[in-house]
Amino acid sequence: MNHRYRLAVGLAALYGLLALLFGVLGAVLWADMQDVERQATLDILQARLPLSVFIILLAWAALGGLV
């Protein structure tokens, strides 16, 4: 198997695992929050949504540059 292909598959698997783990963590934390805490969290995160998307796209570009 081509080394670049193996690297791409490995990085994709790692990214998928991290996304799954952080998703489960977020779901557990969300379920444990009270309504006031949920609203405060939404207010904080919605103000920073464009920055978060930009950082995620930069991380994907960096991973693509490795491959």
C-alpha positions as CSV (number, residue, x, y, z in Angstrom):
1,M,0.0,0.0,0.0
2,N,1.2,3.5,-0.8
3,H,2.7,5.3,2.2
4,R,0.7,8.5,1.5
5,Y,-2.5,6.5,1.3
6,R,-1.7,4.8,4.6
7,L,-1.0,8.1,6.2
8,A,-4.2,9.6,4.9
9,V,-6.2,6.6,6.2
10,G,-4.5,6.8,9.6
11,L,-5.1,10.5,10.0
12,A,-8.7,10.1,8.9
13,A,-9.2,7.4,11.5
14,L,-7.6,9.5,14.2
15,Y,-9.7,12.5,13.3
16,G,-12.8,10.3,13.3
17,L,-12.0,8.9,16.7
18,L,-11.3,12.3,18.2
19,A,-14.6,13.7,16.8
20,L,-16.5,10.7,18.2
21,L,-14.9,11.1,21.7
22,F,-15.5,14.9,21.8
23,G,-19.0,14.4,20.6
24,V,-19.7,11.9,23.4
25,L,-18.1,14.2,25.9
26,G,-20.2,17.1,24.7
27,A,-23.4,15.1,24.9
28,V,-22.7,13.9,28.4
29,L,-21.8,17.4,29.6
30,W,-24.9,18.9,27.9
31,A,-27.1,16.3,29.6
32,D,-25.7,17.2,33.0
33,M,-26.3,20.9,32.6
34,Q,-29.2,22.9,34.0
35,D,-31.2,25.1,31.7
36,V,-29.5,28.3,32.8
37,E,-26.0,26.7,32.1
38,R,-27.2,25.5,28.7
39,Q,-28.3,29.0,27.7
40,A,-25.1,30.6,28.9
41,T,-23.1,28.0,27.0
42,L,-25.1,28.7,23.8
43,D,-24.6,32.4,24.2
44,I,-20.8,32.0,24.5
45,L,-20.4,29.6,21.7
46,Q,-22.7,31.3,19.2
47,A,-20.7,34.5,19.4
48,R,-17.5,32.5,18.4
49,L,-19.0,30.2,15.8
50,P,-17.2,31.8,12.8
51,L,-13.8,31.6,14.5
52,S,-14.4,28.0,15.4
53,V,-15.3,27.1,11.8
54,F,-12.2,28.9,10.6
55,I,-9.9,27.0,13.1
56,I,-11.4,23.7,12.0
57,L,-10.9,24.5,8.3
58,L,-7.3,25.4,9.1
59,A,-6.7,22.1,10.9
60,W,-8.1,20.2,7.9
61,A,-5.8,22.2,5.6
62,A,-2.8,21.4,7.8
63,L,-3.7,17.7,7.8
64,G,-4.1,17.8,4.0
65,G,-0.7,19.4,3.8
66,L,0.8,16.5,5.6
67,V,-0.6,14.1,3.1
